[in-house]
């Protein structure tokens, strides 16, 4: 009877161990990819709004700060860094050129 209980306990521990070995790295990967996708979405939003501001002639320079986009209501809510949950500085800016856009976040 005790051998049967020992086998059940060892099988239970084995299944729990296998489950943890699989689920911990998978969970970490899912969280990491989610943050990366949110960061990319933030960057695309900022660049698109900056390009729209130039297209509508509300921004006169090729360097557009987040503060300008907030003030002109192109972006309504503050942009949050998904990695450390801090709000990007209003001094962060986008440089728009004919070759493409470059984003500098602080």
ABEGO torsion letter per residue (X at the ends): XAAAAAAAAAAAAAAAAAAAAAAAAAAAAAAAAAAAAAAAAAAAAAAAAAAAAAAAGABABABBBAAAAAAAGABABBBBBAAAGBBBBAABBBBBBAAEBBBBBX
